[in-house]
Amino acid sequence: MNKPSSITWMVFILLIIWPTPAGKFIIDLAGGIFLFITIIPLILGGIGWFAWKRIQSKVQTCEACGSTFLNTEMICPVCGATIKNTKDILENIPASAATIDIKSEEINL
């Protein structure tokens, strides 16, 4: 393979250093490529994290055998135990049982 001459490298370096439109274009292009290479993995990682958290919120664990499955099931697919529906349990609790009454008191030191 032919090795590029030193004149080619000097012209390329002068284009970058010298404030010409071509030099500015090369610097802007390199900056855009760098941003693209660094930001795209961060965006994909964030999307993956949100997707994982959404899947985790829909997963339920069987109290009898410990297997995990989507919470749309009423019967455990592994052991056949009936799964308590947490929505029904929470609807039967009165709101007064879930609130805390706070009374302020003065403390003399």
Disulfide bonds with the S-S distance in Angstrom:
none
